[in-house]
Amino acid sequence: MNSSLHALSPLDGRYKSHTKCLSPYFSEFGLITYRVRIEVEYFLALADSGISGLKKLSDDDRKKIRKIVEDFSEKNALQIKEIERKTNHDVKAVEYFLKEEFTKHGLEEQSEFIHFGLTSQDINNTAIPLSLREFHETIFIPEIFQLINTLKEQSNEWSDIALLSRTHGQPASPTRLGKEWAVFIVRLEAQLDLLKNVPFSSKFGGATGNFNAHFAAYPDINWHDFAERFCTNFGLTRSYPTTQIEHYDNLAAYFDTVKRINTILIDLSRDIWTYVSMDYFKQQIIDGEVGSSAMPHKVNPIDFENAEGNLGIANSFLQHLSLKLPISRLQRDLTDSTVLRNIGVPFGHVLIALNNLQKGLKKLIVNKEKIGQDLDNNWAVVAEAIQTILRREGYPKPYEALKDLTRTNKGINKETISSFIDNLKVPQRVKDELNLISPHNFIGK
């Protein structure tokens, strides 16, 4: 049976080639792996703390313990799922699995210090932000930078191409194609700067955030300092004080910033789609591809449509995550648990969109002839330049004069503008200056 054909979600079906790189971070296997890693590192940190009852580990013992994480496999994850069927508790199943592994390695005596004094959310609220941070650094940011670099290359290549603007959908003062790409570049870079400042936060503090059990068993150890060091070692910022769970405010800020990045990319997708519909861009034809099932001549802008659709789905998920996660009844409810399992879903849709945007951008061919024709057919747009220079010269009511010209005359062209300039009562030097202006060079800097 082809599992991709039977997948409920297109993330694991049709688009699996785009999203399989997310599996180590956000799949059930990924979550279990990160939980095992946190439990093991916590045990080792306890051993280093020098608490009584847990004897100092030999270098060989430490290697054996870390090997459990290094060699963790799908078979091991299935063992944990089998234990979970009995315990009906996913984190407790990880603890029992590790105790079995410790026993195999002759470490049964120390195994009761696995998960010592912790609650499940100490593991989950460290494992999940860690998985997100490593995904962020390894996959997400490089993908965004790759897209930005493509936009920069095109912006530089097209920096001198004059382009008719369309404010309110109407012909407006010309711009440059490269500059319009630069707008999206600076918007994306600004959001990335904001994203860099959002900490990846973890909660680590026992059943209700106060290390009650830890201080009861070992009152002379500063467990809060211990937790700070433990979380910092993973590149995480420890939230304190907390309830039983992380308050997720920083996670919500992260999702909201990603959502803004997606919104900028939706804006980009729609603009390019519109330019394609205006024939400002042609698209490279790929051998064997079909544009329309009925109309053979068509090459549809499907990459940008696909990106827009997937970015919209991603934002719907991110919106729910950022609104729901910071809310919990009193010290704990379980609504965050099921919601957190869906973190990979919006990022799957974002990756699909990023891949399609890259694909679509690289197929674009600038249609300079069509762009030039539109500029030549819209000489009325130089009216702004003319009336502004006339204002500089103290000419009476220049705005009104140009308004009358452009609104009462149909088919404004070079000759119409030239005739208007020749009849102005201004010095010849001003007329010469005005006659140099065209839709092709009225583009600012």
Summary of the structure (lengths in Angstrom):
residues: 445
radius of gyration: 30.8
end to end distance: 60.1
largest distance: 101.8
contacts: 1332
relative contact order: 0.09
helix: 64%
strand: 5%
